[in-house]
Amino acid sequence: MSTKEILAYAEVFEDYVDYDIEEKFNVVGLLKPEEWETVFEDIQCVIDEEYLDEDGVWNYVCEVLDDLSFQLEYDIMDEEEARAYIKKLFEEIQDEFELDYSIPKEDAKNAQLTFLNGPDDLEKRGREYLESRLEDIYTIVERNAWDRIDEIVLCADYVKWEDGDEYGRIQFSWGGPSDELRIRGDKIEYVFSDWFVGIGFDVSNIGYVREFVDYFKELGVFDETTEV
């Protein structure tokens, strides 16, 4: 391999992985530098779309490449098999870091109603919204992706209404429809509203929801009151 090729590989790897390529030419040489760049861009897309832990993913990538290097060196895997595996590496990462979304699905199904102000079929729609929102919260908490929280939260504050009702609020959407969490002491309620109808669910006992709310409590966002 020429010095120019070594430098080309090094530049690609340094952009994505802290990896000693000079000791891994039997893996690196399977793809051209531009092909490696495509693979790594695919992996980065998975990281961004799935809220994956970036360091964790790239550590996993290095482990996979180390393993492939070993298998090639001892003829456990041939070059064609290794090349095919590398090109679908981002799919393996999705499997490795996949979350169990049956958990928020069951939580939405089992959440107890707190109120129903509207037709009976509003409950089905409200639970669908609840399930989707629980998936968002579950992903943020499980991925430790707190830097992505502004992608699902419009605002967080403490509201006080003219009728005397008051609570901490984490608002996800506004208008028709809108949805939010309402926090009153230890009680956490998910509320879905659509113009003149609405429905609420008790989510106080869902662990990742409590962790999500605690994040905002620690920021002190419920300390200042918004009069409405």
C-alpha positions in Angstrom: 0.0 0.0 0.0 1.4 3.4 -1.0 2.0 6.3 1.4 -0.7 8.2 -0.4 -3.2 5.4 0.2 -2.2 5.2 3.8 -2.8 8.9 4.3 -6.2 8.7 2.5 -7.3 6.0 4.9 -6.0 7.8 7.9 -7.9 11.0 7.0 -11.2 9.1 6.7 -10.6 7.1 9.9 -9.6 10.1 12.0 -12.8 11.9 11.1 -14.9 9.1 12.6 -12.9 6.7 14.7 -9.8 6.9 16.9 -8.2 3.8 15.3 -4.7 2.7 14.5 -5.2 1.8 10.8 -1.6 0.9 10.1 -2.1 -2.3 12.1 -5.4 -3.1 10.4 -4.6 -2.9 6.7 -6.2 -6.3 6.1 -9.5 -4.8 7.0 -9.0 -1.2 5.7 -7.8 -2.3 2.3 -11.1 -4.1 1.7 -12.7 -0.8 0.8 -11.5 2.3 -0.9 -11.3 5.5 1.3 -14.4 6.9 -0.3 -16.2 3.7 0.3 -15.2 3.8 4.0 -16.5 7.4 4.2 -19.9 6.3 2.9 -20.0 3.5 5.4 -19.2 5.9 8.2 -21.7 8.4 7.0 -24.3 5.8 7.1 -23.3 5.0 10.7 -23.4 8.6 11.7 -27.0 8.9 10.2 -28.1 6.0 12.4 -26.5 7.7 15.4 -28.3 10.9 14.7 -31.7 9.4 13.8 -31.8 6.9 16.7 -30.3 9.2 19.4 -27.5 6.7 19.9 -24.5 7.2 22.2 -21.9 8.3 19.8 -18.9 7.1 21.7 -20.5 3.8 22.4 -21.3 3.2 18.7 -17.8 4.0 17.5 -16.3 1.8 20.2 -18.6 -1.0 18.9 -17.4 -0.2 15.4 -13.7 -0.6 16.5 -14.6 -3.9 18.2 -16.2 -5.2 15.0 -13.2 -4.2 12.9 -10.8 -5.8 15.3 -12.9 -9.0 15.2 -13.0 -8.9 11.4 -9.2 -8.4 11.2 -8.7 -11.4 13.4 -11.0 -13.6 11.3 -9.3 -12.5 8.1 -5.9 -13.1 9.6 -6.8 -16.7 10.5 -8.9 -17.4 7.4 -12.1 -17.8 9.5 -13.8 -15.4 7.1 -12.8 -14.6 3.5 -12.5 -11.1 2.0 -15.9 -11.2 0.2 -17.7 -12.1 3.5 -15.8 -9.4 5.4 -16.6 -6.8 2.7 -20.3 -7.6 2.8 -20.3 -7.4 6.6 -18.7 -4.0 6.6 -21.2 -2.6 4.1 -24.1 -3.6 6.3 -22.4 -2.6 9.5 -24.8 0.2 10.2 -27.7 -2.3 10.2 -25.8 -4.4 12.8 -25.5 -1.2 14.9 -29.2 -0.7 14.8 -29.7 -4.3 16.1 -27.0 -3.9 18.7 -28.4 -0.7 20.1 -32.1 -1.3 19.5 -34.5 -0.3 22.3 -37.5 -2.3 23.3 -40.4 -0.1 22.3 -42.9 -2.7 23.5 -42.3 -1.0 26.9 -43.9 2.4 26.1 -46.6 0.6 24.1 -47.6 -1.4 27.2 -47.3 1.7 29.4 -49.7 3.6 27.2 -52.1 0.7 27.1 -52.2 0.4 30.9 -52.3 4.1 31.9 -55.3 4.9 34.0 -57.7 7.6 32.8 -57.8 10.8 34.9 -60.6 12.5 33.0 -62.4 12.3 29.7 -64.0 15.4 28.3 -65.4 14.4 24.9 -66.8 11.4 23.0 -65.9 7.9 24.0 -63.7 7.4 20.9 -61.4 10.2 22.1 -59.8 7.6 24.5 -58.4 5.6 21.5 -57.0 8.7 19.9 -55.6 10.0 23.2 -53.8 6.6 23.9 -52.3 6.7 20.4 -50.8 10.2 21.1 -49.7 9.0 24.6 -47.9 6.0 23.1 -46.1 8.2 20.6 -45.1 10.7 23.3 -43.9 7.9 25.7 -41.7 6.6 22.9 -40.1 10.0 22.6 -39.5 10.3 26.3 -38.3 6.6 26.6 -35.8 7.2 23.8 -34.4 10.4 25.4 -34.0 8.8 28.8 -32.7 5.4 27.6 -30.3 7.0 25.1 -29.2 9.6 27.7 -29.9 12.1 24.8 -30.6 15.2 26.9 -29.0 17.4 24.3 -31.8 16.4 21.9 -34.6 17.3 24.3 -35.6 20.5 22.5 -36.6 18.3 19.5 -39.7 17.2 21.4 -40.3 19.9 24.1 -41.8 23.3 23.2 -41.6 24.7 26.7 -41.4 23.8 30.4 -42.8 26.1 33.1 -45.2 26.5 36.0 -48.6 27.8 35.2 -51.3 29.3 37.4 -54.8 29.8 36.0 -57.4 32.3 37.1 -59.6 29.5 38.5 -56.8 28.6 40.9 -55.5 25.5 39.2 -51.8 25.4 39.0 -49.1 22.8 38.0 -45.7 22.3 36.4 -46.0 21.9 32.7 -43.9 20.3 30.0 -45.5 21.1 26.7 -44.9 19.0 23.6 -47.3 20.6 21.1 -49.8 23.5 21.1 -53.0 24.5 19.3 -55.3 21.8 18.0 -54.3 19.2 19.0 -51.9 19.8 21.9 -50.3 17.6 24.5 -48.3 18.1 27.7 -47.3 16.7 31.0 -48.8 18.3 34.1 -47.0 17.9 37.4 -48.7 18.3 40.7 -46.5 17.2 43.6 -45.8 13.5 43.0 -48.6 13.1 40.4 -47.7 13.3 36.7 -50.6 13.5 34.3 -50.4 13.4 30.5 -53.1 15.5 28.9 -54.2 15.5 25.2 -56.5 18.3 24.0 -58.1 19.1 20.7 -60.0 22.4 20.8 -63.0 21.8 23.1 -62.3 18.2 24.1 -59.5 16.5 26.1 -58.4 13.5 28.0 -55.9 12.8 30.7 -53.8 9.7 31.8 -51.9 9.1 35.0 -48.3 8.3 34.1 -46.9 8.9 37.6 -45.6 5.3 38.1 -43.7 5.1 34.8 -40.0 5.2 35.7 -38.6 6.9 32.6 -41.3 9.5 32.7 -40.4 10.4 36.3 -36.7 10.6 35.3 -37.7 12.9 32.4 -39.7 15.2 34.8 -36.8 15.1 37.4 -34.5 16.5 34.7 -36.7 19.6 34.4 -37.1 19.9 38.2 -33.3 19.9 38.6 -33.1 22.8 36.1 -35.5 24.8 38.2 -37.9 25.5 35.4 -41.0 25.1 37.6 -39.8 27.7 40.1 -41.2 30.7 38.1 -44.9 31.0 37.6 -46.6 31.9 34.3 -50.0 33.6 34.9 -52.7 32.4 32.4 
